[in-house]
Amino acid sequence: MKIAFIGLGIMGSRMAANVLNGGHSLSVYNRTKNKAESLLKNGAKWADSPEEVAKDANVIITMLENPDVVEDLALGKNGFLPALKKGSVWIDCSTVNPSFSKKMGEEAEKHGIRFLDAPVSGSKEPAAKAALIFLVGGQADDLAEVQPLLDLMGNKTIHIGDTGKGSVMKIMINQLLGQSMLAFSESLSLGIALGIDKSKAMDILLDSAVTPPILKAFRSRIEDENYEPNFPLKHLQKDLQLFTDTAYEYEKATPSTNVAKEIYALAKQKNQGDLDFSSIFKFINE
Ligand code: NAP
């Protein structure tokens, strides 16, 4: 099977490497070519545009920053959607909003392309270890066809429902992630201000039933003040924005997420956008 991959950032570069290791013929495109270097050394082919990468592909995978970028590369100048062969499958793994996934599903259909929204749960390390969880929206038989490919990049796939449902589930998860990290940061920061030892406070909070287990993974970052990005703060802020935009579309109120979104936006404004999202602790504490 000929696979095309667009978007070789933190996640995409690692996912594409696993596709290549699986023995597929892989063509890649990325805005910044040097991020493709190690893939090219290992046998991937470079394409100079989204249009070119799509030409021979049976399946195209996108792992891009946000909906605007996905739409631009799919349908803008030299976009990949019109260049794909009819009957090919487009798997969009980017975290986007559900109505955008539905719109891309419709655009794909107009071009005779089958579409799956397949955002992932898991960050840089699970991407490297092929341990991502795919949350998929779209037709079950299209998913069944590409399942062996997803199995090269992840260890679990959940078919959530029709087009857009994968994206619904993904923004639900990231809303919880963002809110949890923020609440933890406020709690820890207050404790420290009142004289509780930071390490002792973390021992107790992270062992408590009220703290989500995932936050344990961020302990060393907060202790060492090492915020090298696995999941950049600007992406988490984007996901909260997509969550609140979606709530607006469906006339639902999400007051606490709106507040959290703006706190992350303030941190982004203070040049923390490219740090890991756990650096929200640094923002709150300072
Ligand atoms: P990243 O490292 O910032 O990579 C973003 C990708 O989008 C890069 O390939 C980048 O190209 C491309 N891009 C950005 N703006 C562009 C533009 N204007 N035109 C063309 N290409 C553009 O992000 P990531 O962490 O891999 O995340 C990718 C997606 O996965 C996001 O939707 C994110 O929310 C989601 N996600 C991330 C994680 C995580 O832990 N990191 C986990 C799950 C889901 P360049 O290389 O040229 O910048």
Residues whose N, C-alpha, C, O or C-beta is under 5 A from the ligand:
A	BS01	NAP	G7 L8 G9 I10 M11 G12 N30 R31 T32 K35 M63 L64 E65 N66 V69 C93 S94 T95 V120 G122 S123 K124 N230 F231 P232 H235
